[in-house]
Amino acid sequence: MSGPLRRVEVPLRPERYEVVIGPGALGELASMLPGTARLAAVVTQPGIGVELDLPLPSFVVEIARGEARKSLATVEQLGRSFARHGLGRSDVVIAVGGGLVTDVAGLAASLWHRGTPVVHVATTLLAQIDAAIGGKTGVNLPEGKNLMGTFSQPRGVVCDTDTLSSLPEEEWRSGLGELAKYAFLGVAGLAGMSLVDRIEACVACKAGVVAADERESAGRMLLNYGHTLAHALEAAGLAGGADEETHAPATLRHGEAVAVGLVFAARLAEALGRVDAARVGEHVALVESLGLSPLLPKGSDPSRLVEFMARDKKAHGDLTFVLDGPAGVEPVRGIDASLVVRILEEMPSA
């Protein structure tokens, strides 16, 4: 028998909202819709398989699968569909899917009539513990991951764990990469928690960070631990024409790239004297315990990866990384590119 739904508040002002977690959480969706809405645009992908019971008329817009669809062209596709169906500024966009859907639909909603309400129904582990929470929207360019986007908070987020029952193994692995990140951000005991407890703990951690720094001027950068290399790996694959059905390289999904990025960040921190070899070993051990690989993808070009890292949103004309250290995880600026290349060259590859 399932317990009561968990509720985590993201205490922003004036846009505070709830993340509802647990089996049957879809029943809370109707309460998150704005009272002004007369029409809902449901943005999703083929095969998601989540049926919504909505108290208002709706139409469905599907985004094709694959990271290549996380683009401005897809945002335009959504906007044109909104126009054809007469979606108004006081109506609502409902994003049903994983991080790609919530990112793209969130961006389209933030731009439609300069701001239309959006509610996220997260259907992957990665989206439920991270991507759907916090109001970041974004799409990719050939020059890098998530370079175009906005900060636009949803009215609410539904994390119905029943929707995870048919999640493919590769999507579980992707979510576990983000889970590993939270372990190093201070969420203790994740390995021994139930699924609902894990999601609630990660959401609570992110909610606290976002409330303190909504627009990533300082503290919110911590949520990008492991992501500087991860985004570079994904961007390099996209620029090289990776398989449209997967993240880049062709077999590497976002959370898997984050897992590699966490180990790289630990090795870089060790080279800078911030942590010791034992701490690097803890990163490797956690990643491997979750069934993820700590190895750099075979054929990675360190110099090219550094080019993508320099375009990272944390950078200010330098190479900036979130690194572990004596005071915990924190942003570190002005890292020498030659050191980054050396650490990448020394990393074992698969």
C-alpha positions as YAML, in Angstrom:
chain: A
units: angstrom
residues:
- id: 1
  name: MET
  ca: [0.00, 0.00, 0.00]
- id: 2
  name: SER
  ca: [1.44, 3.36, -1.01]
- id: 3
  name: GLY
  ca: [1.83, 6.13, 1.52]
- id: 4
  name: PRO
  ca: [0.68, 9.73, 1.27]
- id: 5
  name: LEU
  ca: [2.03, 11.91, -1.47]
- id: 6
  name: ARG
  ca: [5.16, 13.89, -0.64]
- id: 7
  name: ARG
  ca: [5.11, 17.66, -1.20]
- id: 8
  name: VAL
  ca: [8.19, 19.84, -1.51]
- id: 9
  name: GLU
  ca: [7.75, 23.58, -1.82]
- id: 10
  name: VAL
  ca: [10.07, 25.64, -4.00]
- id: 11
  name: PRO
  ca: [9.82, 28.84, -1.90]
- id: 12
  name: LEU
  ca: [10.40, 31.52, -4.51]
- id: 13
  name: ARG
  ca: [8.70, 34.90, -4.32]
- id: 14
  name: PRO
  ca: [6.17, 35.59, -5.69]
- id: 15
  name: GLU
  ca: [6.17, 32.32, -7.68]
- id: 16
  name: ARG
  ca: [6.39, 29.65, -4.96]
- id: 17
  name: TYR
  ca: [5.09, 26.30, -6.13]
- id: 18
  name: GLU
  ca: [4.88, 22.66, -5.14]
- id: 19
  name: VAL
  ca: [6.53, 19.51, -6.40]
- id: 20
  name: VAL
  ca: [4.22, 16.57, -5.67]
- id: 21
  name: ILE
  ca: [5.90, 13.15, -5.50]
- id: 22
  name: GLY
  ca: [4.67, 9.58, -5.29]
- id: 23
  name: PRO
  ca: [2.34, 6.99, -6.84]
- id: 24
  name: GLY
  ca: [-0.82, 8.63, -8.11]
- id: 25
  name: ALA
  ca: [0.59, 12.18, -8.06]
- id: 26
  name: LEU
  ca: [-1.04, 12.79, -11.46]
- id: 27
  name: GLY
  ca: [-4.26, 13.31, -9.54]
- id: 28
  name: GLU
  ca: [-2.86, 16.64, -8.34]
- id: 29
  name: LEU
  ca: [-2.36, 18.04, -11.85]
- id: 30
  name: ALA
  ca: [-5.76, 19.73, -12.12]
- id: 31
  name: SER
  ca: [-5.14, 21.76, -8.96]
- id: 32
  name: MET
  ca: [-1.97, 23.24, -10.49]
- id: 33
  name: LEU
  ca: [-3.69, 24.65, -13.58]
- id: 34
  name: PRO
  ca: [-4.45, 28.39, -13.61]
- id: 35
  name: GLY
  ca: [-8.08, 29.28, -13.08]
- id: 36
  name: THR
  ca: [-7.90, 31.56, -16.13]
- id: 37
  name: ALA
  ca: [-7.06, 28.74, -18.52]
- id: 38
  name: ARG
  ca: [-9.65, 27.75, -21.10]
- id: 39
  name: LEU
  ca: [-7.27, 25.63, -23.21]
- id: 40
  name: ALA
  ca: [-4.22, 23.44, -22.54]
- id: 41
  name: ALA
  ca: [-1.34, 22.63, -24.90]
- id: 42
  name: VAL
  ca: [0.07, 19.22, -23.94]
- id: 43
  name: VAL
  ca: [3.67, 18.94, -25.14]
- id: 44
  name: THR
  ca: [5.06, 15.42, -25.12]
- id: 45
  name: GLN
  ca: [6.92, 12.78, -27.16]
- id: 46
  name: PRO
  ca: [5.87, 9.57, -28.90]
- id: 47
  name: GLY
  ca: [5.67, 6.58, -26.59]
- id: 48
  name: ILE
  ca: [5.46, 8.47, -23.28]
- id: 49
  name: GLY
  ca: [2.14, 6.77, -22.64]
- id: 50
  name: VAL
  ca: [0.81, 9.06, -19.89]
- id: 51
  name: GLU
  ca: [-2.89, 9.82, -20.08]
- id: 52
  name: LEU
  ca: [-4.10, 13.06, -18.54]
- id: 53
  name: ASP
  ca: [-7.54, 13.67, -17.07]
- id: 54
  name: LEU
  ca: [-7.94, 17.38, -17.67]
- id: 55
  name: PRO
  ca: [-10.84, 19.64, -16.66]
- id: 56
  name: LEU
  ca: [-10.51, 21.76, -19.84]
- id: 57
  name: PRO
  ca: [-10.13, 21.28, -23.60]
- id: 58
  name: SER
  ca: [-6.64, 20.41, -24.81]
- id: 59
  name: PHE
  ca: [-4.54, 19.60, -27.85]
- id: 60
  name: VAL
  ca: [-1.35, 17.56, -28.08]
- id: 61
  name: VAL
  ca: [1.93, 18.56, -29.73]
- id: 62
  name: GLU
  ca: [4.57, 15.86, -30.04]
- id: 63
  name: ILE
  ca: [8.31, 16.51, -30.19]
- id: 64
  name: ALA
  ca: [10.29, 13.88, -32.09]
- id: 65
  name: ARG
  ca: [12.76, 11.92, -29.99]
- id: 66
  name: GLY
  ca: [16.49, 12.67, -29.89]
- id: 67
  name: GLU
  ca: [18.73, 15.38, -28.48]
- id: 68
  name: ALA
  ca: [18.86, 17.01, -31.92]
- id: 69
  name: ARG
  ca: [15.24, 18.07, -31.31]
- id: 70
  name: LYS
  ca: [16.30, 20.24, -28.39]
- id: 71
  name: SER
  ca: [16.57, 23.21, -30.71]
- id: 72
  name: LEU
  ca: [15.14, 26.58, -31.62]
- id: 73
  name: ALA
  ca: [13.47, 24.90, -34.59]
- id: 74
  name: THR
  ca: [11.44, 22.80, -32.16]
- id: 75
  name: VAL
  ca: [10.49, 25.90, -30.17]
- id: 76
  name: GLU
  ca: [9.24, 27.45, -33.41]
- id: 77
  name: GLN
  ca: [7.29, 24.25, -34.16]
- id: 78
  name: LEU
  ca: [5.58, 24.51, -30.77]
- id: 79
  name: GLY
  ca: [4.84, 28.21, -31.21]
- id: 80
  name: ARG
  ca: [3.23, 27.67, -34.59]
- id: 81
  name: SER
  ca: [1.07, 24.90, -33.15]
- id: 82
  name: PHE
  ca: [0.05, 27.18, -30.26]
- id: 83
  name: ALA
  ca: [-0.96, 29.79, -32.84]
- id: 84
  name: ARG
  ca: [-2.99, 27.34, -34.95]
- id: 85
  name: HIS
  ca: [-4.97, 26.21, -31.92]
- id: 86
  name: GLY
  ca: [-5.49, 29.71, -30.52]
- id: 87
  name: LEU
  ca: [-3.58, 29.25, -27.26]
- id: 88
  name: GLY
  ca: [-3.83, 32.46, -25.23]
- id: 89
  name: ARG
  ca: [-1.53, 34.06, -22.69]
- id: 90
  name: SER
  ca: [-3.85, 33.07, -19.83]
- id: 91
  name: ASP
  ca: [-4.05, 29.43, -20.98]
- id: 92
  name: VAL
  ca: [-1.55, 26.74, -19.98]
- id: 93
  name: VAL
  ca: [1.21, 24.57, -21.41]
- id: 94
  name: ILE
  ca: [1.59, 21.10, -19.85]
- id: 95
  name: ALA
  ca: [4.95, 19.42, -20.46]
- id: 96
  name: VAL
  ca: [4.75, 15.63, -20.19]
- id: 97
  name: GLY
  ca: [8.05, 13.81, -20.48]
- id: 98
  name: GLY
  ca: [11.70, 13.92, -19.53]
- id: 99
  name: GLY
  ca: [14.18, 16.76, -19.32]
- id: 100
  name: LEU
  ca: [14.18, 17.46, -23.04]
- id: 101
  name: VAL
  ca: [10.41, 18.00, -23.02]
- id: 102
  name: THR
  ca: [10.36, 20.15, -19.88]
- id: 103
  name: ASP
  ca: [13.30, 22.26, -21.12]
- id: 104
  name: VAL
  ca: [11.85, 22.87, -24.60]
- id: 105
  name: ALA
  ca: [8.22, 23.25, -23.57]
- id: 106
  name: GLY
  ca: [9.26, 25.53, -20.71]
- id: 107
  name: LEU
  ca: [11.18, 27.76, -23.11]
- id: 108
  name: ALA
  ca: [8.30, 27.86, -25.59]
- id: 109
  name: ALA
  ca: [5.85, 28.75, -22.81]
- id: 110
  name: SER
  ca: [8.12, 31.51, -21.50]
- id: 111
  name: LEU
  ca: [8.28, 33.05, -24.98]
- id: 112
  name: TRP
  ca: [4.65, 32.53, -26.05]
- id: 113
  name: HIS
  ca: [2.97, 35.92, -25.65]
- id: 114
  name: ARG
  ca: [6.01, 36.79, -23.47]
- id: 115
  name: GLY
  ca: [5.00, 34.37, -20.75]
- id: 116
  name: THR
  ca: [2.33, 31.66, -20.57]
- id: 117
  name: PRO
  ca: [1.86, 29.41, -17.51]
- id: 118
  name: VAL
  ca: [3.47, 25.95, -17.64]
- id: 119
  name: VAL
  ca: [3.10, 22.83, -15.50]
- id: 120
  name: HIS
  ca: [5.57, 19.94, -15.71]
- id: 121
  name: VAL
  ca: [4.63, 16.26, -15.54]
- id: 122
  name: ALA
  ca: [8.03, 14.59, -15.18]
- id: 123
  name: THR
  ca: [8.14, 11.01, -16.46]
- id: 124
  name: THR
  ca: [11.84, 10.09, -16.15]
- id: 125
  name: LEU
  ca: [14.00, 9.71, -13.06]
- id: 126
  name: LEU
  ca: [16.30, 12.49, -14.26]
- id: 127
  name: ALA
  ca: [13.39, 14.88, -14.74]
- id: 128
  name: GLN
  ca: [11.83, 13.99, -11.38]
- id: 129
  name: ILE
  ca: [14.99, 14.53, -9.34]
- id: 130
  name: ASP
  ca: [16.40, 17.47, -11.28]
- id: 131
  name: ALA
  ca: [15.44, 18.70, -14.74]
- id: 132
  name: ALA
  ca: [11.78, 19.61, -14.16]
- id: 133
  name: ILE
  ca: [12.50, 21.62, -11.00]
- id: 134
  name: GLY
  ca: [13.97, 25.11, -10.76]
- id: 135
  name: GLY
  ca: [12.69, 26.99, -13.80]
- id: 136
  name: LYS
  ca: [15.64, 26.62, -16.16]
- id: 137
  name: THR
  ca: [14.63, 26.24, -19.78]
- id: 138
  name: GLY
  ca: [16.95, 25.82, -22.71]
- id: 139
  name: VAL
  ca: [17.87, 24.47, -26.11]
- id: 140
  name: ASN
  ca: [21.17, 23.57, -27.73]
- id: 141
  name: LEU
  ca: [23.20, 25.15, -30.49]
- id: 142
  name: PRO
  ca: [25.96, 23.45, -32.51]
- id: 143
  name: GLU
  ca: [28.32, 25.53, -30.38]
- id: 144
  name: GLY
  ca: [27.17, 24.08, -27.07]
- id: 145
  name: LYS
  ca: [24.52, 22.68, -24.73]
- id: 146
  name: ASN
  ca: [21.69, 24.84, -23.36]
- id: 147
  name: LEU
  ca: [23.19, 28.08, -24.68]
- id: 148
  name: MET
  ca: [19.76, 29.57, -25.44]
- id: 149
  name: GLY
  ca: [17.19, 29.66, -22.66]
- id: 150
  name: THR
  ca: [15.33, 31.53, -19.95]
- id: 151
  name: PHE
  ca: [14.57, 31.36, -16.26]
- id: 152
  name: SER
  ca: [10.84, 30.71, -16.06]
- id: 153
  name: GLN
  ca: [9.31, 28.88, -13.11]
- id: 154
  name: PRO
  ca: [6.45, 26.39, -13.57]
- id: 155
  name: ARG
  ca: [3.20, 26.61, -11.63]
- id: 156
  name: GLY
  ca: [3.86, 23.16, -10.27]
- id: 157
  name: VAL
  ca: [5.63, 19.86, -10.94]
- id: 158
  name: VAL
  ca: [4.09, 16.38, -10.83]
- id: 159
  name: CYS
  ca: [6.47, 13.48, -10.13]
- id: 160
  name: ASP
  ca: [4.21, 10.44, -10.34]
- id: 161
  name: THR
  ca: [6.46, 7.47, -9.66]
- id: 162
  name: ASP
  ca: [3.98, 5.15, -11.40]
- id: 163
  name: THR
  ca: [5.16, 6.68, -14.69]
- id: 164
  name: LEU
  ca: [8.64, 5.25, -14.07]
- id: 165
  name: SER
  ca: [7.50, 1.61, -14.14]
- id: 166
  name: SER
  ca: [8.28, 1.16, -17.84]
- id: 167
  name: LEU
  ca: [11.36, 3.39, -17.95]
- id: 168
  name: PRO
  ca: [14.08, 1.88, -20.20]
- id: 169
  name: GLU
  ca: [17.30, 0.81, -18.49]
- id: 170
  name: GLU
  ca: [19.32, 3.54, -20.23]
- id: 171
  name: GLU
  ca: [16.97, 6.20, -18.83]
- id: 172
  name: TRP
  ca: [17.40, 4.78, -15.32]
- id: 173
  name: ARG
  ca: [21.18, 5.06, -15.72]
- id: 174
  name: SER
  ca: [20.83, 8.63, -16.89]
- id: 175
  name: GLY
  ca: [18.82, 9.51, -13.78]
- id: 176
  name: LEU
  ca: [21.32, 7.78, -11.53]
- id: 177
  name: GLY
  ca: [24.08, 10.04, -12.85]
- id: 178
  name: GLU
  ca: [22.21, 13.06, -11.49]
- id: 179
  name: LEU
  ca: [21.52, 11.14, -8.28]
- id: 180
  name: ALA
  ca: [25.29, 10.70, -7.80]
- id: 181
  name: LYS
  ca: [25.70, 14.46, -8.06]
- id: 182
  name: TYR
  ca: [23.33, 15.04, -5.16]
- id: 183
  name: ALA
  ca: [25.29, 12.63, -2.99]
- id: 184
  name: PHE
  ca: [28.31, 14.93, -3.31]
- id: 185
  name: LEU
  ca: [26.16, 18.00, -2.67]
- id: 186
  name: GLY
  ca: [25.41, 16.72, 0.82]
- id: 187
  name: VAL
  ca: [22.33, 14.51, 0.43]
- id: 188
  name: ALA
  ca: [23.33, 11.66, 2.72]
- id: 189
  name: GLY
  ca: [22.14, 8.05, 2.61]
- id: 190
  name: LEU
  ca: [20.74, 8.04, -0.92]
- id: 191
  name: ALA
  ca: [21.91, 4.49, -1.59]
- id: 192
  name: GLY
  ca: [19.69, 3.06, 1.16]
- id: 193
  name: MET
  ca: [16.55, 5.06, 0.43]
- id: 194
  name: SER
  ca: [13.36, 3.99, -1.30]
- id: 195
  name: LEU
  ca: [12.64, 5.48, -4.71]
- id: 196
  name: VAL
  ca: [10.15, 8.04, -3.37]
- id: 197
  name: ASP
  ca: [12.54, 9.04, -0.57]
- id: 198
  name: ARG
  ca: [15.37, 9.49, -3.07]
- id: 199
  name: ILE
  ca: [13.29, 11.73, -5.29]
- id: 200
  name: GLU
  ca: [12.02, 13.77, -2.34]
- id: 201
  name: ALA
  ca: [15.55, 14.24, -0.94]
- id: 202
  name: CYS
  ca: [16.98, 15.39, -4.27]
- id: 203
  name: VAL
  ca: [14.05, 17.73, -4.93]
- id: 204
  name: ALA
  ca: [14.35, 19.23, -1.44]
- id: 205
  name: CYS
  ca: [18.07, 19.84, -1.99]
- id: 206
  name: LYS
  ca: [17.49, 21.52, -5.35]
- id: 207
  name: ALA
  ca: [14.55, 23.56, -4.03]
- id: 208
  name: GLY
  ca: [16.73, 24.99, -1.28]
- id: 209
  name: VAL
  ca: [19.53, 25.91, -3.67]
- id: 210
  name: VAL
  ca: [17.16, 27.47, -6.22]
- id: 211
  name: ALA
  ca: [15.33, 29.49, -3.56]
- id: 212
  name: ALA
  ca: [18.63, 31.00, -2.44]
- id: 213
  name: ASP
  ca: [19.88, 31.75, -5.96]
- id: 214
  name: GLU
  ca: [17.16, 31.50, -8.60]
- id: 215
  name: ARG
  ca: [19.19, 32.94, -11.48]
- id: 216
  name: GLU
  ca: [22.51, 31.23, -10.86]
- id: 217
  name: SER
  ca: [24.57, 34.22, -9.76]
- id: 218
  name: ALA
  ca: [26.52, 32.12, -7.26]
- id: 219
  name: GLY
  ca: [25.24, 29.20, -5.19]
- id: 220
  name: ARG
  ca: [23.08, 27.60, -7.89]
- id: 221
  name: MET
  ca: [26.25, 26.83, -9.83]
- id: 222
  name: LEU
  ca: [26.77, 23.95, -7.40]
- id: 223
  name: LEU
  ca: [23.96, 22.09, -9.15]
- id: 224
  name: ASN
  ca: [26.26, 21.89, -12.17]
- id: 225
  name: TYR
  ca: [28.77, 19.65, -10.38]
- id: 226
  name: GLY
  ca: [30.06, 17.25, -13.02]
- id: 227
  name: HIS
  ca: [28.24, 19.08, -15.81]
- id: 228
  name: THR
  ca: [31.05, 21.10, -17.36]
- id: 229
  name: LEU
  ca: [32.65, 18.05, -18.94]
- id: 230
  name: ALA
  ca: [29.25, 16.36, -19.36]
- id: 231
  name: HIS
  ca: [27.89, 19.20, -21.46]
- id: 232
  name: ALA
  ca: [31.12, 19.34, -23.47]
- id: 233
  name: LEU
  ca: [30.87, 15.62, -24.23]
- id: 234
  name: GLU
  ca: [27.27, 16.04, -25.34]
- id: 235
  name: ALA
  ca: [28.03, 19.15, -27.39]
- id: 236
  name: ALA
  ca: [30.98, 17.50, -29.10]
- id: 237
  name: GLY
  ca: [28.79, 14.58, -30.07]
- id: 238
  name: LEU
  ca: [26.03, 16.85, -31.36]
- id: 239
  name: ALA
  ca: [28.49, 18.86, -33.44]
- id: 240
  name: GLY
  ca: [29.86, 15.61, -34.81]
- id: 241
  name: GLY
  ca: [26.46, 14.32, -35.88]
- id: 242
  name: ALA
  ca: [25.66, 11.79, -33.17]
- id: 243
  name: ASP
  ca: [22.74, 9.38, -33.34]
- id: 244
  name: GLU
  ca: [19.55, 11.45, -33.11]
- id: 245
  name: GLU
  ca: [17.89, 8.92, -30.80]
- id: 246
  name: THR
  ca: [20.50, 9.28, -28.07]
- id: 247
  name: HIS
  ca: [22.69, 11.81, -26.39]
- id: 248
  name: ALA
  ca: [26.25, 12.26, -27.58]
- id: 249
  name: PRO
  ca: [28.40, 10.29, -28.15]
- id: 250
  name: ALA
  ca: [25.87, 7.87, -29.62]
- id: 251
  name: THR
  ca: [25.69, 5.63, -26.52]
- id: 252
  name: LEU
  ca: [26.11, 8.34, -23.86]
- id: 253
  name: ARG
  ca: [23.05, 9.91, -22.22]
- id: 254
  name: HIS
  ca: [23.07, 13.03, -20.09]
- id: 255
  name: GLY
  ca: [23.32, 11.35, -16.69]
- id: 256
  name: GLU
  ca: [25.98, 8.97, -17.97]
- id: 257
  name: ALA
  ca: [27.98, 12.00, -19.13]
- id: 258
  name: VAL
  ca: [27.48, 13.59, -15.69]
- id: 259
  name: ALA
  ca: [28.92, 10.46, -14.05]
- id: 260
  name: VAL
  ca: [32.09, 10.80, -16.15]
- id: 261
  name: GLY
  ca: [32.11, 14.53, -15.38]
- id: 262
  name: LEU
  ca: [31.99, 13.90, -11.62]
- id: 263
  name: VAL
  ca: [35.05, 11.66, -11.79]
- id: 264
  name: PHE
  ca: [36.87, 14.15, -14.01]
- id: 265
  name: ALA
  ca: [36.05, 17.00, -11.59]
- id: 266
  name: ALA
  ca: [37.45, 14.95, -8.71]
- id: 267
  name: ARG
  ca: [40.66, 14.25, -10.63]
- id: 268
  name: LEU
  ca: [40.99, 17.94, -11.49]
- id: 269
  name: ALA
  ca: [40.42, 18.88, -7.84]
- id: 270
  name: GLU
  ca: [43.14, 16.42, -6.84]
- id: 271
  name: ALA
  ca: [45.59, 17.97, -9.33]
- id: 272
  name: LEU
  ca: [44.86, 21.37, -7.77]
- id: 273
  name: GLY
  ca: [45.51, 20.04, -4.26]
- id: 274
  name: ARG
  ca: [41.89, 20.45, -3.19]
- id: 275
  name: VAL
  ca: [41.20, 16.76, -2.48]
- id: 276
  name: ASP
  ca: [43.28, 13.62, -2.05]
- id: 277
  name: ALA
  ca: [43.35, 10.35, -3.97]
- id: 278
  name: ALA
  ca: [40.97, 8.73, -1.49]
- id: 279
  name: ARG
  ca: [38.30, 11.30, -2.28]
- id: 280
  name: VAL
  ca: [38.76, 10.63, -6.00]
- id: 281
  name: GLY
  ca: [38.27, 6.97, -5.19]
- id: 282
  name: GLU
  ca: [34.97, 7.78, -3.46]
- id: 283
  name: HIS
  ca: [33.74, 9.40, -6.66]
- id: 284
  name: VAL
  ca: [34.74, 6.41, -8.76]
- id: 285
  name: ALA
  ca: [33.25, 3.95, -6.27]
- id: 286
  name: LEU
  ca: [29.88, 5.73, -6.10]
- id: 287
  name: VAL
  ca: [29.61, 6.02, -9.88]
- id: 288
  name: GLU
  ca: [30.43, 2.34, -10.33]
- id: 289
  name: SER
  ca: [28.07, 1.27, -7.52]
- id: 290
  name: LEU
  ca: [25.21, 2.83, -9.50]
- id: 291
  name: GLY
  ca: [26.14, 0.82, -12.59]
- id: 292
  name: LEU
  ca: [27.69, 3.78, -14.38]
- id: 293
  name: SER
  ca: [31.06, 4.09, -16.07]
- id: 294
  name: PRO
  ca: [33.74, 6.50, -14.78]
- id: 295
  name: LEU
  ca: [35.65, 6.21, -18.07]
- id: 296
  name: LEU
  ca: [36.05, 8.91, -20.72]
- id: 297
  name: PRO
  ca: [34.40, 7.82, -23.98]
- id: 298
  name: LYS
  ca: [36.88, 6.37, -26.44]
- id: 299
  name: GLY
  ca: [37.97, 8.82, -29.12]
- id: 300
  name: SER
  ca: [37.29, 11.96, -27.06]
- id: 301
  name: ASP
  ca: [39.43, 14.89, -28.17]
- id: 302
  name: PRO
  ca: [40.63, 16.79, -25.04]
- id: 303
  name: SER
  ca: [41.42, 20.02, -26.92]
- id: 304
  name: ARG
  ca: [38.01, 20.07, -28.56]
- id: 305
  name: LEU
  ca: [36.29, 19.36, -25.27]
- id: 306
  name: VAL
  ca: [38.09, 22.34, -23.72]
- id: 307
  name: GLU
  ca: [36.74, 24.55, -26.52]
- id: 308
  name: PHE
  ca: [33.19, 23.55, -25.56]
- id: 309
  name: MET
  ca: [33.96, 24.00, -21.84]
- id: 310
  name: ALA
  ca: [35.03, 27.59, -22.50]
- id: 311
  name: ARG
  ca: [31.47, 28.32, -23.71]
- id: 312
  name: ASP
  ca: [29.93, 26.94, -20.53]
- id: 313
  name: LYS
  ca: [27.42, 29.30, -18.90]
- id: 314
  name: LYS
  ca: [29.50, 29.47, -15.69]
- id: 315
  name: ALA
  ca: [32.51, 30.84, -17.56]
- id: 316
  name: HIS
  ca: [33.39, 34.53, -17.59]
- id: 317
  name: GLY
  ca: [36.17, 34.64, -20.15]
- id: 318
  name: ASP
  ca: [37.92, 31.77, -18.41]
- id: 319
  name: LEU
  ca: [37.54, 28.09, -17.57]
- id: 320
  name: THR
  ca: [35.29, 27.70, -14.55]
- id: 321
  name: PHE
  ca: [34.53, 24.39, -12.83]
- id: 322
  name: VAL
  ca: [32.52, 23.31, -9.81]
- id: 323
  name: LEU
  ca: [35.04, 21.36, -7.74]
- id: 324
  name: ASP
  ca: [35.18, 19.49, -4.46]
- id: 325
  name: GLY
  ca: [37.51, 20.79, -1.75]
- id: 326
  name: PRO
  ca: [38.08, 21.32, 1.97]
- id: 327
  name: ALA
  ca: [34.96, 23.50, 2.24]
- id: 328
  name: GLY
  ca: [32.89, 21.19, 0.03]
- id: 329
  name: VAL
  ca: [31.79, 21.69, -3.55]
- id: 330
  name: GLU
  ca: [32.25, 25.24, -4.88]
- id: 331
  name: PRO
  ca: [32.91, 27.14, -8.14]
- id: 332
  name: VAL
  ca: [36.60, 27.62, -9.01]
- id: 333
  name: ARG
  ca: [37.53, 30.12, -11.72]
- id: 334
  name: GLY
  ca: [40.59, 30.65, -13.86]
- id: 335
  name: ILE
  ca: [41.61, 27.00, -14.35]
- id: 336
  name: ASP
  ca: [44.51, 26.63, -16.77]
- id: 337
  name: ALA
  ca: [43.44, 24.97, -20.02]
- id: 338
  name: SER
  ca: [46.65, 22.95, -20.28]
- id: 339
  name: LEU
  ca: [45.92, 21.33, -16.91]
- id: 340
  name: VAL
  ca: [42.42, 20.41, -18.04]
- id: 341
  name: VAL
  ca: [43.80, 18.86, -21.21]
- id: 342
  name: ARG
  ca: [46.36, 16.89, -19.21]
- id: 343
  name: ILE
  ca: [43.77, 15.47, -16.81]
- id: 344
  name: LEU
  ca: [41.57, 14.47, -19.75]
- id: 345
  name: GLU
  ca: [44.51, 12.80, -21.47]
- id: 346
  name: GLU
  ca: [45.33, 10.87, -18.29]
- id: 347
  name: MET
  ca: [41.77, 9.63, -17.72]
- id: 348
  name: PRO
  ca: [41.18, 5.97, -18.59]
- id: 349
  name: SER
  ca: [38.87, 5.60, -21.59]
- id: 350
  name: ALA
  ca: [36.44, 3.00, -22.82]
...
